[in-house]
Amino acid sequence: MIKTEIMENRLPPGFLSVESELAFQLDISRMPVSEAVICPSEEGLVEVRQRRGIRAQRSSVDDMRETYDLTILLEAEYAGGLTDAGLTGTDVVQLLQYTPDMD
């Protein structure tokens, strides 16, 4: 849940909270918060600060560049698959309708 909150920017980069406040915000007890930050901490998404709380980490320039590079590769691969699929005009119109949702 905490990882999802960070990834969906509901706990934005730089967000700082003590466990009890975060537990209240997420509507869970404090103990699960302590355990729930272990995995995001190991992934570098949060920093656990003794007696100061939990801080959502900011993405580094390298992280953003890697994400952008992966997105380009995946989009190109997917677009190639679509061209090989022999889409009809109706298929293309339907895909274009989904574009605003992707933004």
C-alpha positions in Angstrom: 0.0 0.0 0.0 2.8 2.4 0.9 4.7 1.6 -2.3 1.5 2.2 -4.3 0.9 5.5 -2.6 4.5 6.6 -3.5 4.3 5.3 -7.1 0.9 7.1 -7.7 2.3 10.3 -6.1 -0.1 10.4 -3.2 3.0 10.4 -1.0 5.1 12.7 -3.2 8.9 12.9 -3.2 10.1 14.6 0.0 7.0 13.7 1.9 8.0 13.2 5.6 5.8 11.7 8.2 6.2 9.9 11.5 4.8 6.3 11.6 1.7 7.3 13.6 0.7 10.0 11.2 1.2 7.8 8.2 -0.8 5.0 9.8 -3.6 7.5 10.5 -3.5 8.7 6.9 -3.6 5.2 5.5 -6.2 4.1 8.1 -4.1 1.2 9.5 -2.4 0.7 12.8 1.2 1.8 13.5 2.8 -1.7 13.6 2.0 -2.6 10.0 3.5 0.7 8.9 6.8 -0.3 10.5 6.9 -3.5 8.7 5.4 -2.1 5.4 8.3 0.3 4.9 11.0 -2.4 4.9 10.5 -3.3 1.2 10.2 0.2 -0.1 13.2 1.2 2.0 15.3 -1.6 0.4 14.1 -0.4 -3.0 15.2 3.1 -2.2 11.7 4.5 -2.4 11.7 5.7 1.3 14.2 6.6 3.9 13.5 5.5 7.4 14.9 8.0 9.8 15.2 7.0 13.5 12.9 9.1 15.7 12.2 11.5 12.7 9.9 9.5 10.5 9.7 8.1 7.0 10.7 10.2 4.0 9.6 9.5 0.4 12.8 9.7 -1.7 13.2 11.9 -4.7 14.1 10.3 -8.0 17.6 11.0 -9.1 18.4 12.2 -12.6 19.8 8.8 -13.4 16.5 7.1 -12.2 14.5 9.4 -14.4 16.7 8.8 -17.4 16.6 5.0 -16.9 12.8 5.2 -16.7 12.6 7.3 -19.9 14.9 5.0 -21.8 12.9 1.9 -20.7 9.7 3.6 -21.7 11.1 4.4 -25.2 12.2 0.8 -25.7 8.9 -0.6 -24.5 6.8 1.7 -26.6 8.8 1.0 -29.7 8.5 -2.8 -29.1 4.8 -2.5 -28.6 4.3 -0.2 -31.7 6.2 -2.8 -33.7 3.9 -5.5 -32.5 0.9 -3.5 -33.4 2.1 -3.0 -37.0 2.7 -6.7 -37.3 -0.8 -7.4 -36.0 -2.5 -6.0 -39.2 -4.8 -3.5 -37.5 -7.9 -2.3 -39.2 -9.0 1.3 -39.3 -11.6 0.6 -36.6 -8.8 -0.8 -34.4 -6.7 2.3 -34.9 -9.7 4.6 -34.0 -10.3 2.6 -30.8 -6.6 2.8 -29.8 -6.6 6.6 -30.4 -9.6 6.8 -28.0 -7.4 5.3 -25.3 -4.6 7.8 -25.8 -5.9 10.5 -23.4 -6.1 7.9 -20.7 -2.4 7.1 -21.1 -1.5 10.7 -20.6 
